[in-house]
Amino acid sequence: MSPLPQPLLTEEQMEQINITLIEALHTNKQVYLTYYKDGQSITDTGFIQFVDSLGDLFIFIDEVFELKTKMRLSELIDVRFT
């Protein structure tokens, strides 16, 4: 399977992702996270623990294995509440 190019997001989509991340962080609501990694789009469910918009970084805790993952905001494609 050939790798897919990373989808480009509009300013509006990026802003919406940021708003959802911040809300998820403060309310501890679970989110569906879709991100781009190694040429594919991956969806995961879990919680946001930390967001650093300026540093292009956030920390996500996987619902199933409770693993903490540091990720780049620029890898995100979509974030929505479960």
C-alpha positions as a printed NumPy array, in Angstrom:
array([[  0.   ,   0.   ,   0.   ],
       [  1.526,   3.306,  -1.002],
       [  1.622,   6.076,   1.619],
       [ -0.998,   8.774,   1.479],
       [  0.078,  12.411,   1.476],
       [ -0.759,  14.269,   4.675],
       [ -4.077,  16.111,   4.292],
       [ -3.73 ,  19.884,   4.395],
       [ -6.049,  21.624,   6.822],
       [ -7.546,  25.088,   6.457],
       [ -6.916,  27.74 ,   9.137],
       [-10.516,  27.214,  10.224],
       [-10.055,  23.438,  10.645],
       [ -6.849,  23.973,  12.639],
       [ -8.584,  26.536,  14.845],
       [-11.482,  24.123,  15.471],
       [ -9.051,  21.327,  16.396],
       [ -7.325,  23.679,  18.837],
       [-10.624,  24.695,  20.451],
       [-11.691,  21.048,  20.82 ],
       [ -8.299,  20.062,  22.294],
       [ -8.404,  22.852,  24.878],
       [-11.996,  22.006,  25.829],
       [-11.11 ,  18.287,  26.101],
       [ -8.139,  19.182,  28.292],
       [-10.209,  21.297,  30.689],
       [-13.3  ,  19.068,  30.856],
       [-11.414,  15.732,  30.712],
       [-13.859,  14.565,  28.032],
       [-12.844,  11.641,  25.867],
       [-11.972,  12.366,  22.231],
       [-11.59 ,  10.579,  18.915],
       [ -8.256,  11.661,  17.535],
       [ -7.346,  11.243,  13.878],
       [ -3.727,  11.877,  13.039],
       [ -1.263,  11.331,  10.246],
       [  1.716,   9.055,  10.796],
       [  4.011,   7.143,   8.453],
       [  1.863,   7.747,   5.396],
       [ -1.441,   6.766,   6.93 ],
       [ -4.349,   8.199,   8.838],
       [ -4.797,   6.665,  12.308],
       [ -7.767,   7.054,  14.668],
       [ -7.483,   6.574,  18.411],
       [ -9.69 ,   7.195,  21.435],
       [ -8.521,   8.699,  24.695],
       [ -7.89 ,  11.826,  26.72 ],
       [ -5.857,  14.981,  26.249],
       [ -3.434,  15.637,  29.102],
       [ -1.421,  18.605,  27.861],
       [ -1.533,  21.107,  24.981],
       [  1.228,  23.498,  23.902],
       [ -0.001,  25.327,  20.801],
       [  3.162,  27.372,  20.39 ],
       [  5.417,  24.348,  20.755],
       [  3.297,  22.276,  18.329],
       [  2.896,  19.595,  20.998],
       [  0.221,  17.763,  22.935],
       [  0.064,  14.697,  25.152],
       [ -2.616,  12.088,  24.559],
       [ -3.504,   9.179,  26.869],
       [ -4.764,   6.145,  24.986],
       [ -8.032,   4.768,  26.365],
       [ -7.181,   1.068,  25.973],
       [ -3.569,   0.796,  27.095],
       [ -3.417,   4.083,  29.038],
       [ -0.179,   4.922,  27.233],
       [  0.965,   8.522,  27.232],
       [  1.93 ,   9.669,  23.764],
       [  3.607,  12.969,  22.907],
       [  2.428,  14.133,  19.511],
       [  2.781,  17.113,  17.229],
       [ -0.285,  19.276,  16.688],
       [  0.714,  19.467,  13.023],
       [  0.08 ,  15.704,  12.686],
       [ -3.578,  16.076,  13.662],
       [ -6.258,  15.716,  11.018],
       [ -9.349,  15.747,  13.209],
       [-10.45 ,  15.771,  16.85 ],
       [-14.022,  15.242,  18.042],
       [-15.769,  14.291,  21.231],
       [-16.838,  10.66 ,  21.584]])
